[in-house]
Amino acid sequence: MDGQEKNIVSKVDKSRFFSRLKLGLKKTRGSLASGVMRVVNGSTKFGPELWEELEEVLLASDIGVP
């Protein structure tokens, strides 16, 4: 394999990596947005319970817990 072929293979590998990354971030973004909206829409005031629920949503979206 010459230098040009290696360059093409490298670009394809990077493209696959970024495609997988975008897909993973899309899932995280959706989980985070829906969780925050659920917590905020279900509460009438900001208190300790709301902050606790928001913390749970943020942690779950960060580590990928459904």
mmCIF file of the N, C-alpha and C atoms, coordinates in Angstrom:
data_MODEL
# 
_entry.id   MODEL 
# 
loop_
_atom_site.group_PDB 
_atom_site.id 
_atom_site.type_symbol 
_atom_site.label_atom_id 
_atom_site.label_alt_id 
_atom_site.label_comp_id 
_atom_site.label_asym_id 
_atom_site.label_entity_id 
_atom_site.label_seq_id 
_atom_site.pdbx_PDB_ins_code 
_atom_site.Cartn_x 
_atom_site.Cartn_y 
_atom_site.Cartn_z 
_atom_site.occupancy 
_atom_site.B_iso_or_equiv 
_atom_site.pdbx_formal_charge 
_atom_site.auth_seq_id 
_atom_site.auth_comp_id 
_atom_site.auth_asym_id 
_atom_site.auth_atom_id 
_atom_site.pdbx_PDB_model_num 
ATOM 1   N N  . MET A 1 1  ? 0.851   -1.174 0.000  1.00 0.00 ? 1  MET A N  1 
ATOM 2   C CA . MET A 1 1  ? 0.000   0.000  0.000  1.00 0.00 ? 1  MET A CA 1 
ATOM 3   C C  . MET A 1 1  ? 0.895   1.235  0.000  1.00 0.00 ? 1  MET A C  1 
ATOM 4   N N  . ASP A 1 2  ? 0.647   2.126  -0.945 1.00 0.00 ? 2  ASP A N  1 
ATOM 5   C CA . ASP A 1 2  ? 1.474   3.329  -1.011 1.00 0.00 ? 2  ASP A CA 1 
ATOM 6   C C  . ASP A 1 2  ? 0.885   4.432  -0.120 1.00 0.00 ? 2  ASP A C  1 
ATOM 7   N N  . GLY A 1 3  ? 1.545   5.568  -0.098 1.00 0.00 ? 3  GLY A N  1 
ATOM 8   C CA . GLY A 1 3  ? 1.155   6.679  0.769  1.00 0.00 ? 3  GLY A CA 1 
ATOM 9   C C  . GLY A 1 3  ? -0.240  7.198  0.485  1.00 0.00 ? 3  GLY A C  1 
ATOM 10  N N  . GLN A 1 4  ? -0.601  7.255  -0.801 1.00 0.00 ? 4  GLN A N  1 
ATOM 11  C CA . GLN A 1 4  ? -1.922  7.772  -1.169 1.00 0.00 ? 4  GLN A CA 1 
ATOM 12  C C  . GLN A 1 4  ? -3.025  6.826  -0.681 1.00 0.00 ? 4  GLN A C  1 
ATOM 13  N N  . GLU A 1 5  ? -2.804  5.519  -0.820 1.00 0.00 ? 5  GLU A N  1 
ATOM 14  C CA . GLU A 1 5  ? -3.792  4.543  -0.359 1.00 0.00 ? 5  GLU A CA 1 
ATOM 15  C C  . GLU A 1 5  ? -3.947  4.604  1.156  1.00 0.00 ? 5  GLU A C  1 
ATOM 16  N N  . LYS A 1 6  ? -2.831  4.757  1.865  1.00 0.00 ? 6  LYS A N  1 
ATOM 17  C CA . LYS A 1 6  ? -2.889  4.869  3.323  1.00 0.00 ? 6  LYS A CA 1 
ATOM 18  C C  . LYS A 1 6  ? -3.671  6.107  3.732  1.00 0.00 ? 6  LYS A C  1 
ATOM 19  N N  . ASN A 1 7  ? -3.492  7.191  3.002  1.00 0.00 ? 7  ASN A N  1 
ATOM 20  C CA . ASN A 1 7  ? -4.204  8.433  3.291  1.00 0.00 ? 7  ASN A CA 1 
ATOM 21  C C  . ASN A 1 7  ? -5.711  8.242  3.107  1.00 0.00 ? 7  ASN A C  1 
ATOM 22  N N  . ILE A 1 8  ? -6.107  7.548  2.053  1.00 0.00 ? 8  ILE A N  1 
ATOM 23  C CA . ILE A 1 8  ? -7.525  7.286  1.796  1.00 0.00 ? 8  ILE A CA 1 
ATOM 24  C C  . ILE A 1 8  ? -8.110  6.409  2.898  1.00 0.00 ? 8  ILE A C  1 
ATOM 25  N N  . VAL A 1 9  ? -7.393  5.360  3.273  1.00 0.00 ? 9  VAL A N  1 
ATOM 26  C CA . VAL A 1 9  ? -7.848  4.472  4.345  1.00 0.00 ? 9  VAL A CA 1 
ATOM 27  C C  . VAL A 1 9  ? -7.979  5.247  5.647  1.00 0.00 ? 9  VAL A C  1 
ATOM 28  N N  . SER A 1 10 ? -7.029  6.113  5.923  1.00 0.00 ? 10 SER A N  1 
ATOM 29  C CA . SER A 1 10 ? -7.072  6.924  7.136  1.00 0.00 ? 10 SER A CA 1 
ATOM 30  C C  . SER A 1 10 ? -8.302  7.828  7.147  1.00 0.00 ? 10 SER A C  1 
ATOM 31  N N  . LYS A 1 11 ? -8.628  8.438  6.008  1.00 0.00 ? 11 LYS A N  1 
ATOM 32  C CA . LYS A 1 11 ? -9.808  9.308  5.921  1.00 0.00 ? 11 LYS A CA 1 
ATOM 33  C C  . LYS A 1 11 ? -11.090 8.518  6.137  1.00 0.00 ? 11 LYS A C  1 
ATOM 34  N N  . VAL A 1 12 ? -11.150 7.299  5.603  1.00 0.00 ? 12 VAL A N  1 
ATOM 35  C CA . VAL A 1 12 ? -12.330 6.454  5.777  1.00 0.00 ? 12 VAL A CA 1 
ATOM 36  C C  . VAL A 1 12 ? -12.485 6.081  7.246  1.00 0.00 ? 12 VAL A C  1 
ATOM 37  N N  . ASP A 1 13 ? -11.382 5.715  7.900  1.00 0.00 ? 13 ASP A N  1 
ATOM 38  C CA . ASP A 1 13 ? -11.430 5.367  9.319  1.00 0.00 ? 13 ASP A CA 1 
ATOM 39  C C  . ASP A 1 13 ? -11.903 6.552  10.156 1.00 0.00 ? 13 ASP A C  1 
ATOM 40  N N  . LYS A 1 14 ? -11.415 7.754  9.855  1.00 0.00 ? 14 LYS A N  1 
ATOM 41  C CA . LYS A 1 14 ? -11.839 8.948  10.584 1.00 0.00 ? 14 LYS A CA 1 
ATOM 42  C C  . LYS A 1 14 ? -13.320 9.203  10.362 1.00 0.00 ? 14 LYS A C  1 
ATOM 43  N N  . SER A 1 15 ? -13.788 9.003  9.140  1.00 0.00 ? 15 SER A N  1 
ATOM 44  C CA . SER A 1 15 ? -15.198 9.213  8.814  1.00 0.00 ? 15 SER A CA 1 
ATOM 45  C C  . SER A 1 15 ? -16.081 8.262  9.619  1.00 0.00 ? 15 SER A C  1 
ATOM 46  N N  . ARG A 1 16 ? -15.681 7.017  9.709  1.00 0.00 ? 16 ARG A N  1 
ATOM 47  C CA . ARG A 1 16 ? -16.438 6.030  10.490 1.00 0.00 ? 16 ARG A CA 1 
ATOM 48  C C  . ARG A 1 16 ? -16.447 6.407  11.964 1.00 0.00 ? 16 ARG A C  1 
ATOM 49  N N  . PHE A 1 17 ? -15.312 6.825  12.474 1.00 0.00 ? 17 PHE A N  1 
ATOM 50  C CA . PHE A 1 17 ? -15.215 7.226  13.877 1.00 0.00 ? 17 PHE A CA 1 
ATOM 51  C C  . PHE A 1 17 ? -16.173 8.373  14.171 1.00 0.00 ? 17 PHE A C  1 
ATOM 52  N N  . PHE A 1 18 ? -16.154 9.406  13.336 1.00 0.00 ? 18 PHE A N  1 
ATOM 53  C CA . PHE A 1 18 ? -17.006 10.565 13.578 1.00 0.00 ? 18 PHE A CA 1 
ATOM 54  C C  . PHE A 1 18 ? -18.481 10.227 13.387 1.00 0.00 ? 18 PHE A C  1 
ATOM 55  N N  . SER A 1 19 ? -18.790 9.315  12.496 1.00 0.00 ? 19 SER A N  1 
ATOM 56  C CA . SER A 1 19 ? -20.182 8.883  12.331 1.00 0.00 ? 19 SER A CA 1 
ATOM 57  C C  . SER A 1 19 ? -20.676 8.192  13.594 1.00 0.00 ? 19 SER A C  1 
ATOM 58  N N  . ARG A 1 20 ? -19.859 7.307  14.151 1.00 0.00 ? 20 ARG A N  1 
ATOM 59  C CA . ARG A 1 20 ? -20.233 6.625  15.393 1.00 0.00 ? 20 ARG A CA 1 
ATOM 60  C C  . ARG A 1 20 ? -20.330 7.605  16.549 1.00 0.00 ? 20 ARG A C  1 
ATOM 61  N N  . LEU A 1 21 ? -19.417 8.559  16.609 1.00 0.00 ? 21 LEU A N  1 
ATOM 62  C CA . LEU A 1 21 ? -19.436 9.566  17.663 1.00 0.00 ? 21 LEU A CA 1 
ATOM 63  C C  . LEU A 1 21 ? -20.706 10.407 17.583 1.00 0.00 ? 21 LEU A C  1 
ATOM 64  N N  . LYS A 1 22 ? -21.064 10.859 16.383 1.00 0.00 ? 22 LYS A N  1 
ATOM 65  C CA . LYS A 1 22 ? -22.274 11.664 16.208 1.00 0.00 ? 22 LYS A CA 1 
ATOM 66  C C  . LYS A 1 22 ? -23.518 10.876 16.614 1.00 0.00 ? 22 LYS A C  1 
ATOM 67  N N  . LEU A 1 23 ? -23.564 9.602  16.272 1.00 0.00 ? 23 LEU A N  1 
ATOM 68  C CA . LEU A 1 23 ? -24.704 8.775  16.643 1.00 0.00 ? 23 LEU A CA 1 
ATOM 69  C C  . LEU A 1 23 ? -24.798 8.642  18.163 1.00 0.00 ? 23 LEU A C  1 
ATOM 70  N N  . GLY A 1 24 ? -23.673 8.408  18.813 1.00 0.00 ? 24 GLY A N  1 
ATOM 71  C CA . GLY A 1 24 ? -23.664 8.299  20.271 1.00 0.00 ? 24 GLY A CA 1 
ATOM 72  C C  . GLY A 1 24 ? -24.069 9.590  20.951 1.00 0.00 ? 24 GLY A C  1 
ATOM 73  N N  . LEU A 1 25 ? -23.594 10.705 20.435 1.00 0.00 ? 25 LEU A N  1 
ATOM 74  C CA . LEU A 1 25 ? -23.950 11.996 21.021 1.00 0.00 ? 25 LEU A CA 1 
ATOM 75  C C  . LEU A 1 25 ? -25.415 12.330 20.776 1.00 0.00 ? 25 LEU A C  1 
ATOM 76  N N  . LYS A 1 26 ? -25.955 11.877 19.672 1.00 0.00 ? 26 LYS A N  1 
ATOM 77  C CA . LYS A 1 26 ? -27.374 12.105 19.381 1.00 0.00 ? 26 LYS A CA 1 
ATOM 78  C C  . LYS A 1 26 ? -28.234 11.407 20.431 1.00 0.00 ? 26 LYS A C  1 
ATOM 79  N N  . LYS A 1 27 ? -27.875 10.191 20.786 1.00 0.00 ? 27 LYS A N  1 
ATOM 80  C CA . LYS A 1 27 ? -28.614 9.456  21.815 1.00 0.00 ? 27 LYS A CA 1 
ATOM 81  C C  . LYS A 1 27 ? -28.505 10.164 23.163 1.00 0.00 ? 27 LYS A C  1 
ATOM 82  N N  . THR A 1 28 ? -27.308 10.615 23.513 1.00 0.00 ? 28 THR A N  1 
ATOM 83  C CA . THR A 1 28 ? -27.099 11.321 24.777 1.00 0.00 ? 28 THR A CA 1 
ATOM 84  C C  . THR A 1 28 ? -27.893 12.613 24.811 1.00 0.00 ? 28 THR A C  1 
ATOM 85  N N  . ARG A 1 29 ? -27.842 13.364 23.730 1.00 0.00 ? 29 ARG A N  1 
ATOM 86  C CA . ARG A 1 29 ? -28.563 14.638 23.654 1.00 0.00 ? 29 ARG A CA 1 
ATOM 87  C C  . ARG A 1 29 ? -30.061 14.411 23.816 1.00 0.00 ? 29 ARG A C  1 
ATOM 88  N N  . GLY A 1 30 ? -30.598 13.410 23.157 1.00 0.00 ? 30 GLY A N  1 
ATOM 89  C CA . GLY A 1 30 ? -32.025 13.106 23.261 1.00 0.00 ? 30 GLY A CA 1 
ATOM 90  C C  . GLY A 1 30 ? -32.424 12.682 24.658 1.00 0.00 ? 30 GLY A C  1 
ATOM 91  N N  . SER A 1 31 ? -31.609 11.847 25.263 1.00 0.00 ? 31 SER A N  1 
ATOM 92  C CA . SER A 1 31 ? -31.877 11.393 26.627 1.00 0.00 ? 31 SER A CA 1 
ATOM 93  C C  . SER A 1 31 ? -31.832 12.550 27.612 1.00 0.00 ? 31 SER A C  1 
ATOM 94  N N  . LEU A 1 32 ? -30.841 13.388 27.473 1.00 0.00 ? 32 LEU A N  1 
ATOM 95  C CA . LEU A 1 32 ? -30.688 14.536 28.366 1.00 0.00 ? 32 LEU A CA 1 
ATOM 96  C C  . LEU A 1 32 ? -31.844 15.512 28.197 1.00 0.00 ? 32 LEU A C  1 
ATOM 97  N N  . ALA A 1 33 ? -32.163 15.857 26.970 1.00 0.00 ? 33 ALA A N  1 
ATOM 98  C CA . ALA A 1 33 ? -33.230 16.833 26.714 1.00 0.00 ? 33 ALA A CA 1 
ATOM 99  C C  . ALA A 1 33 ? -34.574 16.323 27.215 1.00 0.00 ? 33 ALA A C  1 
ATOM 100 N N  . SER A 1 34 ? -34.903 15.074 26.925 1.00 0.00 ? 34 SER A N  1 
ATOM 101 C CA . SER A 1 34 ? -36.199 14.548 27.360 1.00 0.00 ? 34 SER A CA 1 
ATOM 102 C C  . SER A 1 34 ? -36.261 14.419 28.876 1.00 0.00 ? 34 SER A C  1 
ATOM 103 N N  . GLY A 1 35 ? -35.166 14.034 29.499 1.00 0.00 ? 35 GLY A N  1 
ATOM 104 C CA . GLY A 1 35 ? -35.137 13.920 30.961 1.00 0.00 ? 35 GLY A CA 1 
ATOM 105 C C  . GLY A 1 35 ? -35.299 15.257 31.649 1.00 0.00 ? 35 GLY A C  1 
ATOM 106 N N  . VAL A 1 36 ? -34.599 16.263 31.169 1.00 0.00 ? 36 VAL A N  1 
ATOM 107 C CA . VAL A 1 36 ? -34.698 17.601 31.766 1.00 0.00 ? 36 VAL A CA 1 
ATOM 108 C C  . VAL A 1 36 ? -36.103 18.158 31.559 1.00 0.00 ? 36 VAL A C  1 
ATOM 109 N N  . MET A 1 37 ? -36.660 17.997 30.375 1.00 0.00 ? 37 MET A N  1 
ATOM 110 C CA . MET A 1 37 ? -38.014 18.495 30.118 1.00 0.00 ? 37 MET A CA 1 
ATOM 111 C C  . MET A 1 37 ? -39.032 17.793 31.011 1.00 0.00 ? 37 MET A C  1 
ATOM 112 N N  . ARG A 1 38 ? -38.865 16.498 31.212 1.00 0.00 ? 38 ARG A N  1 
ATOM 113 C CA . ARG A 1 38 ? -39.779 15.744 32.070 1.00 0.00 ? 38 ARG A CA 1 
ATOM 114 C C  . ARG A 1 38 ? -39.734 16.278 33.489 1.00 0.00 ? 38 ARG A C  1 
ATOM 115 N N  . VAL A 1 39 ? -38.545 16.513 34.008 1.00 0.00 ? 39 VAL A N  1 
ATOM 116 C CA . VAL A 1 39 ? -38.384 17.001 35.379 1.00 0.00 ? 39 VAL A CA 1 
ATOM 117 C C  . VAL A 1 39 ? -38.923 18.416 35.516 1.00 0.00 ? 39 VAL A C  1 
ATOM 118 N N  . VAL A 1 40 ? -38.553 19.294 34.613 1.00 0.00 ? 40 VAL A N  1 
ATOM 119 C CA . VAL A 1 40 ? -38.943 20.701 34.712 1.00 0.00 ? 40 VAL A CA 1 
ATOM 120 C C  . VAL A 1 40 ? -40.445 20.872 34.476 1.00 0.00 ? 40 VAL A C  1 
ATOM 121 N N  . ASN A 1 41 ? -41.004 20.163 33.510 1.00 0.00 ? 41 ASN A N  1 
ATOM 122 C CA . ASN A 1 41 ? -42.438 20.293 33.227 1.00 0.00 ? 41 ASN A CA 1 
ATOM 123 C C  . ASN A 1 41 ? -43.308 19.726 34.340 1.00 0.00 ? 41 ASN A C  1 
ATOM 124 N N  . GLY A 1 42 ? -42.792 18.775 35.082 1.00 0.00 ? 42 GLY A N  1 
ATOM 125 C CA . GLY A 1 42 ? -43.573 18.165 36.156 1.00 0.00 ? 42 GLY A CA 1 
ATOM 126 C C  . GLY A 1 42 ? -43.475 18.896 37.477 1.00 0.00 ? 42 GLY A C  1 
ATOM 127 N N  . SER A 1 43 ? -42.725 19.963 37.548 1.00 0.00 ? 43 SER A N  1 
ATOM 128 C CA . SER A 1 43 ? -42.518 20.678 38.806 1.00 0.00 ? 43 SER A CA 1 
ATOM 129 C C  . SER A 1 43 ? -42.999 22.115 38.681 1.00 0.00 ? 43 SER A C  1 
ATOM 130 N N  . THR A 1 44 ? -43.561 22.624 39.780 1.00 0.00 ? 44 THR A N  1 
ATOM 131 C CA . THR A 1 44 ? -44.041 24.006 39.774 1.00 0.00 ? 44 THR A CA 1 
ATOM 132 C C  . THR A 1 44 ? -43.044 24.962 40.406 1.00 0.00 ? 44 THR A C  1 
ATOM 133 N N  . LYS A 1 45 ? -42.139 24.451 41.236 1.00 0.00 ? 45 LYS A N  1 
ATOM 134 C CA . LYS A 1 45 ? -41.144 25.332 41.841 1.00 0.00 ? 45 LYS A CA 1 
ATOM 135 C C  . LYS A 1 45 ? -39.804 24.607 41.971 1.00 0.00 ? 45 LYS A C  1 
ATOM 136 N N  . PHE A 1 46 ? -38.768 25.396 42.023 1.00 0.00 ? 46 PHE A N  1 
ATOM 137 C CA . PHE A 1 46 ? -37.425 24.849 42.153 1.00 0.00 ? 46 PHE A CA 1 
ATOM 138 C C  . PHE A 1 46 ? -37.103 24.666 43.626 1.00 0.00 ? 46 PHE A C  1 
ATOM 139 N N  . GLY A 1 47 ? -36.951 23.430 44.018 1.00 0.00 ? 47 GLY A N  1 
ATOM 140 C CA . GLY A 1 47 ? -36.599 23.116 45.391 1.00 0.00 ? 47 GLY A CA 1 
ATOM 141 C C  . GLY A 1 47 ? -35.589 21.990 45.406 1.00 0.00 ? 47 GLY A C  1 
ATOM 142 N N  . PRO A 1 48 ? -35.277 21.495 46.589 1.00 0.00 ? 48 PRO A N  1 
ATOM 143 C CA . PRO A 1 48 ? -34.279 20.418 46.704 1.00 0.00 ? 48 PRO A CA 1 
ATOM 144 C C  . PRO A 1 48 ? -34.652 19.161 45.909 1.00 0.00 ? 48 PRO A C  1 
ATOM 145 N N  . GLU A 1 49 ? -35.950 18.841 45.860 1.00 0.00 ? 49 GLU A N  1 
ATOM 146 C CA . GLU A 1 49 ? -36.374 17.641 45.130 1.00 0.00 ? 49 GLU A CA 1 
ATOM 147 C C  . GLU A 1 49 ? -36.102 17.776 43.631 1.00 0.00 ? 49 GLU A C  1 
ATOM 148 N N  . LEU A 1 50 ? -36.367 18.968 43.112 1.00 0.00 ? 50 LEU A N  1 
ATOM 149 C CA . LEU A 1 50 ? -36.124 19.206 41.686 1.00 0.00 ? 50 LEU A CA 1 
ATOM 150 C C  . LEU A 1 50 ? -34.641 19.079 41.361 1.00 0.00 ? 50 LEU A C  1 
ATOM 151 N N  . TRP A 1 51 ? -33.802 19.652 42.194 1.00 0.00 ? 51 TRP A N  1 
ATOM 152 C CA . TRP A 1 51 ? -32.354 19.569 41.961 1.00 0.00 ? 51 TRP A CA 1 
ATOM 153 C C  . TRP A 1 51 ? -31.879 18.118 42.027 1.00 0.00 ? 51 TRP A C  1 
ATOM 154 N N  . GLU A 1 52 ? -32.475 17.334 42.937 1.00 0.00 ? 52 GLU A N  1 
ATOM 155 C CA . GLU A 1 52 ? -32.126 15.913 43.049 1.00 0.00 ? 52 GLU A CA 1 
ATOM 156 C C  . GLU A 1 52 ? -32.496 15.171 41.759 1.00 0.00 ? 52 GLU A C  1 
ATOM 157 N N  . GLU A 1 53 ? -33.691 15.423 41.243 1.00 0.00 ? 53 GLU A N  1 
ATOM 158 C CA . GLU A 1 53 ? -34.118 14.774 40.002 1.00 0.00 ? 53 GLU A CA 1 
ATOM 159 C C  . GLU A 1 53 ? -33.252 15.205 38.818 1.00 0.00 ? 53 GLU A C  1 
ATOM 160 N N  . LEU A 1 54 ? -32.922 16.490 38.752 1.00 0.00 ? 54 LEU A N  1 
ATOM 161 C CA . LEU A 1 54 ? -32.044 16.967 37.673 1.00 0.00 ? 54 LEU A CA 1 
ATOM 162 C C  . LEU A 1 54 ? -30.675 16.302 37.746 1.00 0.00 ? 54 LEU A C  1 
ATOM 163 N N  . GLU A 1 55 ? -30.160 16.144 38.952 1.00 0.00 ? 55 GLU A N  1 
ATOM 164 C CA . GLU A 1 55 ? -28.866 15.479 39.121 1.00 0.00 ? 55 GLU A CA 1 
ATOM 165 C C  . GLU A 1 55 ? -28.937 14.048 38.601 1.00 0.00 ? 55 GLU A C  1 
ATOM 166 N N  . GLU A 1 56 ? -30.025 13.343 38.919 1.00 0.00 ? 56 GLU A N  1 
ATOM 167 C CA . GLU A 1 56 ? -30.188 11.970 38.442 1.00 0.00 ? 56 GLU A CA 1 
ATOM 168 C C  . GLU A 1 56 ? -30.230 11.910 36.914 1.00 0.00 ? 56 GLU A C  1 
ATOM 169 N N  . VAL A 1 57 ? -30.962 12.841 36.305 1.00 0.00 ? 57 VAL A N  1 
ATOM 170 C CA . VAL A 1 57 ? -31.053 12.881 34.839 1.00 0.00 ? 57 VAL A CA 1 
ATOM 171 C C  . VAL A 1 57 ? -29.679 13.139 34.229 1.00 0.00 ? 57 VAL A C  1 
ATOM 172 N N  . LEU A 1 58 ? -28.949 14.097 34.787 1.00 0.00 ? 58 LEU A N  1 
ATOM 173 C CA . LEU A 1 58 ? -27.624 14.426 34.252 1.00 0.00 ? 58 LEU A CA 1 
ATOM 174 C C  . LEU A 1 58 ? -26.658 13.256 34.386 1.00 0.00 ? 58 LEU A C  1 
ATOM 175 N N  . LEU A 1 59 ? -26.671 12.591 35.534 1.00 0.00 ? 59 LEU A N  1 
ATOM 176 C CA . LEU A 1 59 ? -25.783 11.440 35.720 1.00 0.00 ? 59 LEU A CA 1 
ATOM 177 C C  . LEU A 1 59 ? -26.165 10.296 34.787 1.00 0.00 ? 59 LEU A C  1 
ATOM 178 N N  . ALA A 1 60 ? -27.455 10.036 34.659 1.00 0.00 ? 60 ALA A N  1 
ATOM 179 C CA . ALA A 1 60 ? -27.903 8.946  33.791 1.00 0.00 ? 60 ALA A CA 1 
ATOM 180 C C  . ALA A 1 60 ? -27.519 9.209  32.335 1.00 0.00 ? 60 ALA A C  1 
ATOM 181 N N  . SER A 1 61 ? -27.659 10.447 31.886 1.00 0.00 ? 61 SER A N  1 
ATOM 182 C CA . SER A 1 61 ? -27.300 10.740 30.493 1.00 0.00 ? 61 SER A CA 1 
ATOM 183 C C  . SER A 1 61 ? -25.790 10.704 30.289 1.00 0.00 ? 61 SER A C  1 
ATOM 184 N N  . ASP A 1 62 ? -25.039 11.021 31.326 1.00 0.00 ? 62 ASP A N  1 
ATOM 185 C CA . ASP A 1 62 ? -23.580 11.021 31.219 1.00 0.00 ? 62 ASP A CA 1 
ATOM 186 C C  . ASP A 1 62 ? -23.021 9.609  31.116 1.00 0.00 ? 62 ASP A C  1 
ATOM 187 N N  . ILE A 1 63 ? -23.576 8.688  31.895 1.00 0.00 ? 63 ILE A N  1 
ATOM 188 C CA . ILE A 1 63 ? -23.033 7.328  31.897 1.00 0.00 ? 63 ILE A CA 1 
ATOM 189 C C  . ILE A 1 63 ? -23.846 6.363  31.050 1.00 0.00 ? 63 ILE A C  1 
ATOM 190 N N  . GLY A 1 64 ? -24.946 6.846  30.455 1.00 0.00 ? 64 GLY A N  1 
ATOM 191 C CA . GLY A 1 64 ? -25.711 6.028  29.525 1.00 0.00 ? 64 GLY A CA 1 
ATOM 192 C C  . GLY A 1 64 ? -26.714 5.099  30.153 1.00 0.00 ? 64 GLY A C  1 
ATOM 193 N N  . VAL A 1 65 ? -27.186 5.386  31.332 1.00 0.00 ? 65 VAL A N  1 
ATOM 194 C CA . VAL A 1 65 ? -28.206 4.564  31.968 1.00 0.00 ? 65 VAL A CA 1 
ATOM 195 C C  . VAL A 1 65 ? -29.559 4.936  31.391 1.00 0.00 ? 65 VAL A C  1 
ATOM 196 N N  . PRO A 1 66 ? -30.344 3.955  30.932 1.00 0.00 ? 66 PRO A N  1 
ATOM 197 C CA . PRO A 1 66 ? -31.663 4.273  30.347 1.00 0.00 ? 66 PRO A CA 1 
ATOM 198 C C  . PRO A 1 66 ? -32.664 4.738  31.382 1.00 0.00 ? 66 PRO A C  1 
# 
